[in-house]
Amino acid sequence: MAILALGVFSILLAHSSAQSAVAQPGDPITFARDVAPILQENCQACHRPGSIGPMSLMTYEEVRPWAHVIRLRVETRTMPPWHIDDAVGIAKFQNDVSLSDEEIDSIVRWIEGGMERGDPADLPKPIDWPDGRGWQRAQELGKPDLVIRSDPYTVRASGQDQWWSPVVETGLHESRYVRAIELKPSDPLGNRVTHHVMLFTLHDGRQELLTEWAMGKVGEVMPAETGRLIEAGSEIRWDIHYSPIGQEVPDDRVELALWFHPEGYEPEYRNALELFRAEPMDGRPRGAAIDIQPGEVRTVQGIHRLEQPVRIESFQPHMHLRGREMTLEVIYPDGRREILSRIDRFHHNWQISYRYAEEVMPLLPAGSRLVLTAVHDNSEQNPNNPDPSQWVGFGRRTVDEMAHAWIGITHLDQEGYERLLREREAKATSR
């Protein structure tokens, strides 16, 4: 998946818990005091030497030539990439990199005021970023416990999309529970050709999904009391989707980093990443409802009954070039309906996993139904549409379409569900 030269302006994880400095009306706006903290908190993990951004935004000298492009991107909220409709549903996320109105105003006022440098003493303390091949999670979790690489594959310069599915041993001699995962394409060309990756564990003839990755996603961190099991002697099956970029990429590899719970640790619940389709579950083959005529805006919907209580921890829509919107809704057993999240400006280059803040992760009783509604826009009004005159159906290629969501989920028993409800209510009343 090629990264547009001006389309990468931020990351999907905030790397600082501190709030950016926000100038007050009437104050002179400076880069050092007002703008640099915003860029550091929301942009520099991508826009720094060795990372995926097309330009570095670390210093005044690097930022100033791009100031007017930055203004356009932040005023239109094209960047940082965050596509949640904050007018409906849950509004608190662990990885929210969207800019506040005040932060956007500070950037605009700085540009309109002449882009003053300011006092270097006002600059935020520099972050010790990893190099381009470093693991982002290592800043908070330390060195990975295990790193696994796919077998090499040479991506042809042109032609159709390509898939590579090697099987690699884990080398684990004892079963371990995973607490965090990160995937990383090769740098720099792998970041451009790797469309998405799916990883499965193989053990005793069984195959289970471990995780998936697409541009815009760093990885996953499991809630404290959960984990994903990798059994001793397991293998990893890679499913890597490559898109040619006009030049050959020889011997490309994708890397997987795993952080484990301590040896012998047994989590209370097993966490999973599960695929929920935004298509009717009516017995037809998968994708049959994705039948998009030239110029058509088409809506598809899937409904999924939850047979036991669950906690929803993350929501990651997946569509391709014609994808425009996706809504996650719950129908409770008593008939009440609630929108949990809505993506109203989907962009296929940013397959973001929206990680709910712990205190607002949806706790859903058994018998609830999850409703996924997706909108594809095959009209000329869709700026990402390569050809509105073409019919589009379901398929794995970038020019085909899909409609599903990856949902981070923990299946609970009734006792655990009621306990989590009580704990949440107690925390809410103590505030």
Sequence and secondary structure as in RCSB ss.txt:
>XXXX:A:sequence
MAILALGVFSILLAHSSAQSAVAQPGDPITFARDVAPILQENCQACHRPGSIGPMSLMTYEEVRPWAHVIRLRVE
TRTMPPWHIDDAVGIAKFQNDVSLSDEEIDSIVRWIEGGMERGDPADLPKPIDWPDGRGWQRAQELGKPDLVIRS
DPYTVRASGQDQWWSPVVETGLHESRYVRAIELKPSDPLGNRVTHHVMLFTLHDGRQELLTEWAMGKVGEVMPAE
TGRLIEAGSEIRWDIHYSPIGQEVPDDRVELALWFHPEGYEPEYRNALELFRAEPMDGRPRGAAIDIQPGEVRTV
QGIHRLEQPVRIESFQPHMHLRGREMTLEVIYPDGRREILSRIDRFHHNWQISYRYAEEVMPLLPAGSRLVLTAV
HDNSEQNPNNPDPSQWVGFGRRTVDEMAHAWIGITHLDQEGYERLLREREAKATSR
>XXXX:A:secstr
    TTT    SS    S      TTS   IIIIIHHHHHHHTTTTSSTTSSSSS  SSHHHHGGGHHHHHHHHH
TT SS   B TTSS   BTT     HHHHHHHHHHHHTT     GGGS        TTS TTHHHH S SEEEE 
  EEE SSSS EEE  EEE   SS EEEEEEEEEE TTHHHHHEEEEEEEEEETTEEEEEEEEETT  EEE  TT
EEEEE TT EEEEEEEE   SS EEEE EEEEEEE  TT   SEEEEEEEEESS  SSS TTTT EE TT EEEE
EEEEE SS EEEEEEEEE  TTEEEEEEEEE TTS EEEEEEESS  TT    EEB GGGS EE TT EEEEEEE
EE STT TT S TTS EEB SSTTSB  EEEEEEEE  HHHHHHHHHHHHHHHHH 
